[in-house]
Amino acid sequence: MSGSGQLPLRDYLRSRRDEVEQALARVLPPEAGRLATIRDAMRYSLLAGGKRLRPVLALTAAETVAPADREAAALAMPAACAIEMIHTYSLIHDDLPAMDNDSMRRGKPTLHVVYGDGLAILAGDGLLAEAFALLARDPDDTGRPELAARKLAAIRRIADAAGARGMVGGQAIDLQAVGHTVGPEALDADGLKDMHARKTGALIRAATVAGAIMAGAPPARVAAVDRYAEWLGLAFQIVDDVLDVEGAGEDLGKTAGKDAAAGKPTYPSLFGLGASKRMAQEAADAAVAALAETELDRSRLAEIAQWVVSRTS
Amino acid sequence: MSGSGQLPLRDYLRSRRDEVEQALARVLPPEAGRLATIRDAMRYSLLAGGKRLRPVLALTAAETVAPADREAAALAMPAACAIEMIHTYSLIHDDLPAMDNDSMRRGKPTLHVVYGDGLAILAGDGLLAEAFALLARDPDDTGRPELAARKLAAIRRIADAAGARGMVGGQAIDLQAVGHTVGPEALDADGLKDMHARKTGALIRAATVAGAIMAGAPPARVAAVDRYAEWLGLAFQIVDDVLDVEGAGEDLGKTAGKDAAAGKPTYPSLFGLGASKRMAQEAADAAVAALAETELDRSRLAEIAQWVVSRTS
C-alpha cells in the first residue's frame, strides 16, 4: 500500500487527477462532420475539471488492494474514466430546467445554457452509453479470462449504482421531495440519508469497489473497501451540505445556498451546522475503521477520508 | 434454422413477442416505498406494448445461427430485453418537449405528459443503466468463460449502437436539422440515410448481432447477420416514413404526419412515395441476399425482412 512516507496527499491527488484528465481527453476525442456538435457538447462537460474524486478513488483503491502489482492502477483507469463519464452525465441531467435548474457548474455555464436542453439531454445519454462501451472494451482481456470476469463484475456494480435503485432513484426521491417540508413526500433524517446514499453514495462506492475489483482484490478486501466507501460517501455528502451553507460560490464552482433556497432538506437544516460537522468527522473515522479490518488503514484511502472532511470546495 | 414448414410468421412473431413481454415484466418488477414512483414510470413506458421488433430479431437471430442449440434463444433473451429497454429509453427522451415534443406513443400519452419532464428524463436514464446491469448479469456465466466473452462482445456492440456515433448521434443530427431545409444543417439524401443509420439502424443491427453472438455464432455468420440487419434497418426506416404519410394515427399508435409538419426531411419528401416504396423493397431483398452468403436465406430472418416491407403499422 502507498505509505505515508511518500508524496504529500495534495501532490498525490494532483498527480492522479492529471492522469485522469489526460485519459478522459483520450477516451473522448473530438469528432468531425455531423457528429462534431454532440461530441463537443459531451467534451464541454466532461473536460470541465472538478475534483475527479470518483476516478481518483478507483485508482487509489486499485493501488491499495494490490500494492505489489504495478499494473493495478492501469487496469483500473478505464473504469475510473467510465465512472467520471457517468458522474458527468448525472450532473448534466440534474442541472436541466426540468430538474434542479442550475445555470453554473464547475465554474462554467451549464451545458443546457450553452447548447440547449435537447442536446444537453443527448450529451448526457451519450456519456452514459459510452461509459459502458469503455468498460466492456478496456483493458483488453484477449487471452485473459480473469480480466473478462473482473470487467463484468465492475459493469454490474457500476450499472446498479447508476440505475433506479442507485443514482436515478436518489435523484427521483430528491425531485419528488422539493418543496415538501410536510406530508408523505417530505424527507426526514432517514429519508435524507437514503436519498443521498442512492444519489451520491452509490457511485462513490461503485468507483472504489470497481477499482479494487479491476486490480484483482480478494473478496474480503473488496468488502472492506466497500464499507469504507459507504462511510466516505456519507462524510462527503454531509460536508457538501455544510459547504452549501458556508462556502462561497466561487470556490464551489456552483451556486451556493441553492439547496436552502429550493426548500430541500439538508444535514445542517435537520441537525444544525455544528452537529453536521461532527457527523462528517465520525463518518470519516468509521471509513478508516472499516479499512482496519484488512490492515489497509494506513493507506492513501485513509488519508483521503480525512481530506474529504477538511476540504473547503 | 426455423424452416418455412413451421408456424406461420404471424403466429411465430406473436409467440416470440409474448415471451418478450413476460421477460420484460420479470426484469423490471414494481418497487415499494420511495422508489415506487420512478419504477412505475419506467414500467409505464417499457410495458406499453409495441411491435417488439428488436428483441424478436435478437431471439430469431439466435435461433437462426444455432438451429440445433435448444438453449440459443434463452441465452439471447437478456440481451433482447436489454435492447428493448434501451429502445424505450430513447423513445421517452425523443418524445420530450426539448426534443420532438410528442404527446402520444404506442397509443398512450407519453411519459412526460403523465409524470412530468424531470421524472421522464430519469426514467429513461434508469432504463439505459439497468439495461447494462442486465447484460452483465444474465445469462449466468459462472464457470462458463465462453459466455462471459459473449456478454462482453454483446455489451460493446450494444453500447456503441446506443452511443454518440449511434443512436445519440443520429438523434442529435435530427434535432439540429429540424426546420433547416437549406444551409449546412439541412439534410440531403446522404445525410438522411446517415441520420437514420445511426438513430434507428444501429440498434436494429446491434439487436440482431447480439442475438447471434449470444448463441455462439461463428464470425462469418455474425458478419452475414450484421449485413442483413443493416439492410433491414434501412427498409424499416423507409417504411416508417411512408407510413407517416399514408398511415392512420390509430394504427401507428402515434401522431401521423408529424415529420412533415416538423419540416423534417423524409424518404417520401426527398424521393416521392412510389420510389420510396421501391427502395424499401430493394433494401429488404438485399437483406435476404446478405443471408444467402451463409445459407441462411430460407430462415425466419428472411421472412421478417419481407414482413417489414408489407407491414401497415
Boltz contact constraints between the chains, C-beta under 6 A:
constraints:
  - contact:
      token1: [A, 34]
      token2: [B, 173]
      max_distance: 6.0
  - contact:
      token1: [A, 35]
      token2: [B, 169]
      max_distance: 6.0
  - contact:
      token1: [A, 38]
      token2: [B, 164]
      max_distance: 6.0
  - contact:
      token1: [A, 38]
      token2: [B, 169]
      max_distance: 6.0
  - contact:
      token1: [A, 38]
      token2: [B, 172]
      max_distance: 6.0
  - contact:
      token1: [A, 39]
      token2: [B, 164]
      max_distance: 6.0
  - contact:
      token1: [A, 93]
      token2: [B, 121]
      max_distance: 6.0
  - contact:
      token1: [A, 98]
      token2: [B, 117]
      max_distance: 6.0
  - contact:
      token1: [A, 98]
      token2: [B, 118]
      max_distance: 6.0
  - contact:
      token1: [A, 99]
      token2: [B, 118]
      max_distance: 6.0
  - contact:
      token1: [A, 117]
      token2: [B, 98]
      max_distance: 6.0
  - contact:
      token1: [A, 118]
      token2: [B, 98]
      max_distance: 6.0
  - contact:
      token1: [A, 118]
      token2: [B, 99]
      max_distance: 6.0
  - contact:
      token1: [A, 118]
      token2: [B, 175]
      max_distance: 6.0
  - contact:
      token1: [A, 121]
      token2: [B, 93]
      max_distance: 6.0
  - contact:
      token1: [A, 122]
      token2: [B, 168]
      max_distance: 6.0
  - contact:
      token1: [A, 122]
      token2: [B, 171]
      max_distance: 6.0
  - contact:
      token1: [A, 122]
      token2: [B, 172]
      max_distance: 6.0
  - contact:
      token1: [A, 125]
      token2: [B, 168]
      max_distance: 6.0
  - contact:
      token1: [A, 126]
      token2: [B, 163]
      max_distance: 6.0
  - contact:
      token1: [A, 126]
      token2: [B, 164]
      max_distance: 6.0
  - contact:
      token1: [A, 126]
      token2: [B, 168]
      max_distance: 6.0
  - contact:
      token1: [A, 128]
      token2: [B, 128]
      max_distance: 6.0
  - contact:
      token1: [A, 129]
      token2: [B, 159]
      max_distance: 6.0
  - contact:
      token1: [A, 129]
      token2: [B, 162]
      max_distance: 6.0
  - contact:
      token1: [A, 129]
      token2: [B, 163]
      max_distance: 6.0
  - contact:
      token1: [A, 130]
      token2: [B, 163]
      max_distance: 6.0
  - contact:
      token1: [A, 132]
      token2: [B, 132]
      max_distance: 6.0
  - contact:
      token1: [A, 132]
      token2: [B, 159]
      max_distance: 6.0
  - contact:
      token1: [A, 133]
      token2: [B, 159]
      max_distance: 6.0
  - contact:
      token1: [A, 133]
      token2: [B, 160]
      max_distance: 6.0
  - contact:
      token1: [A, 133]
      token2: [B, 163]
      max_distance: 6.0
  - contact:
      token1: [A, 136]
      token2: [B, 152]
      max_distance: 6.0
  - contact:
      token1: [A, 136]
      token2: [B, 155]
      max_distance: 6.0
  - contact:
      token1: [A, 136]
      token2: [B, 156]
      max_distance: 6.0
  - contact:
      token1: [A, 137]
      token2: [B, 156]
      max_distance: 6.0
  - contact:
      token1: [A, 145]
      token2: [B, 145]
      max_distance: 6.0
  - contact:
      token1: [A, 148]
      token2: [B, 148]
      max_distance: 6.0
  - contact:
      token1: [A, 148]
      token2: [B, 149]
      max_distance: 6.0
  - contact:
      token1: [A, 148]
      token2: [B, 152]
      max_distance: 6.0
  - contact:
      token1: [A, 149]
      token2: [B, 148]
      max_distance: 6.0
  - contact:
      token1: [A, 152]
      token2: [B, 136]
      max_distance: 6.0
  - contact:
      token1: [A, 152]
      token2: [B, 148]
      max_distance: 6.0
  - contact:
      token1: [A, 155]
      token2: [B, 136]
      max_distance: 6.0
  - contact:
      token1: [A, 156]
      token2: [B, 136]
      max_distance: 6.0
  - contact:
      token1: [A, 156]
      token2: [B, 137]
      max_distance: 6.0
  - contact:
      token1: [A, 159]
      token2: [B, 129]
      max_distance: 6.0
  - contact:
      token1: [A, 159]
      token2: [B, 132]
      max_distance: 6.0
  - contact:
      token1: [A, 159]
      token2: [B, 133]
      max_distance: 6.0
  - contact:
      token1: [A, 160]
      token2: [B, 133]
      max_distance: 6.0
  - contact:
      token1: [A, 162]
      token2: [B, 129]
      max_distance: 6.0
  - contact:
      token1: [A, 163]
      token2: [B, 126]
      max_distance: 6.0
  - contact:
      token1: [A, 163]
      token2: [B, 129]
      max_distance: 6.0
  - contact:
      token1: [A, 163]
      token2: [B, 130]
      max_distance: 6.0
  - contact:
      token1: [A, 163]
      token2: [B, 133]
      max_distance: 6.0
  - contact:
      token1: [A, 164]
      token2: [B, 38]
      max_distance: 6.0
  - contact:
      token1: [A, 164]
      token2: [B, 39]
      max_distance: 6.0
  - contact:
      token1: [A, 164]
      token2: [B, 126]
      max_distance: 6.0
  - contact:
      token1: [A, 168]
      token2: [B, 122]
      max_distance: 6.0
  - contact:
      token1: [A, 168]
      token2: [B, 125]
      max_distance: 6.0
  - contact:
      token1: [A, 168]
      token2: [B, 126]
      max_distance: 6.0
  - contact:
      token1: [A, 169]
      token2: [B, 35]
      max_distance: 6.0
  - contact:
      token1: [A, 169]
      token2: [B, 38]
      max_distance: 6.0
  - contact:
      token1: [A, 171]
      token2: [B, 122]
      max_distance: 6.0
  - contact:
      token1: [A, 172]
      token2: [B, 38]
      max_distance: 6.0
  - contact:
      token1: [A, 172]
      token2: [B, 122]
      max_distance: 6.0
  - contact:
      token1: [A, 173]
      token2: [B, 34]
      max_distance: 6.0
  - contact:
      token1: [A, 175]
      token2: [B, 118]
      max_distance: 6.0
